[in-house]
Amino acid sequence: MSRKKRPETVASVWGLRCPHCGADDQLQIQLTTWALLTPGGTIADSHHHDWHDRSQSECLACDHTGIVADFMIDHQRRARRAKGGPS
């Protein structure tokens, strides 16, 4: 008998979900990217961008904001354990 493969989610691939509502499919992260400066403006390089634990993050499902570290599932578990709650 073959097991069905679970669909990939942001939580399973990146370890991120909203600490407020639990959504993982409505997260935005502020990126740093390179752009070519021209006389007519800028041309963003969509292939070279970066984000890190301190990047701003927002859940579009509930409008919760914070930094990426706040949205990390492991970070949320550690915070609950520190408060004496379930992990």
C-alpha positions in Angstrom: 0.0 0.0 0.0 1.5 3.4 -1.0 1.2 6.4 1.3 -0.2 9.6 -0.1 2.3 12.3 -0.2 1.3 15.4 1.9 1.2 18.6 -0.1 4.0 21.0 0.7 3.1 24.0 2.7 5.0 27.1 3.9 5.0 25.6 7.4 6.5 22.3 6.1 9.0 23.8 3.8 10.1 27.0 5.5 9.0 26.4 9.1 6.9 29.5 9.2 3.3 30.2 10.2 1.4 33.1 11.8 1.8 33.0 15.6 -1.6 34.7 16.0 -4.0 32.8 13.7 -1.8 29.8 12.5 -2.1 30.6 8.8 0.9 29.7 6.6 -0.4 30.6 3.2 -0.9 34.3 3.7 2.6 35.5 4.8 4.4 38.4 3.3 8.1 39.1 4.0 10.0 42.3 3.3 12.9 41.5 0.9 16.2 43.1 0.1 16.9 43.1 -3.6 19.2 44.6 -6.2 18.0 46.9 -8.9 19.6 48.5 -11.9 19.3 52.3 -11.7 18.6 53.9 -15.0 17.6 57.5 -16.1 14.0 56.2 -16.3 13.9 54.7 -12.9 14.9 51.2 -11.5 14.7 47.7 -12.9 14.4 45.2 -10.1 16.4 41.9 -10.3 13.8 39.4 -9.3 16.4 36.5 -9.1 18.6 38.0 -6.4 16.8 38.8 -3.3 17.3 38.1 0.4 15.5 37.9 3.7 16.5 36.9 7.2 15.2 36.3 10.7 14.9 40.1 11.4 13.0 40.9 8.1 9.6 42.4 8.6 6.7 40.0 8.1 3.0 40.2 8.0 0.1 37.8 7.9 -2.5 38.9 5.4 -5.1 36.6 6.9 -5.3 38.4 10.3 -3.0 41.5 9.8 -0.5 40.3 12.5 2.9 41.9 12.0 6.4 41.2 13.4 9.7 39.9 12.2 10.3 36.5 10.5 11.7 35.1 13.8 8.2 35.6 15.4 6.7 33.5 12.6 9.1 30.6 13.0 7.4 27.5 14.3 10.3 26.5 16.6 10.5 30.0 18.0 6.7 29.8 18.8 7.2 26.4 20.6 10.1 27.7 22.7 8.1 30.8 23.7 5.1 28.6 24.8 7.5 26.3 26.8 9.0 29.4 28.5 5.6 30.5 29.6 4.8 27.0 30.9 2.3 26.2 28.1 2.2 23.1 25.8 4.8 22.8 23.2 
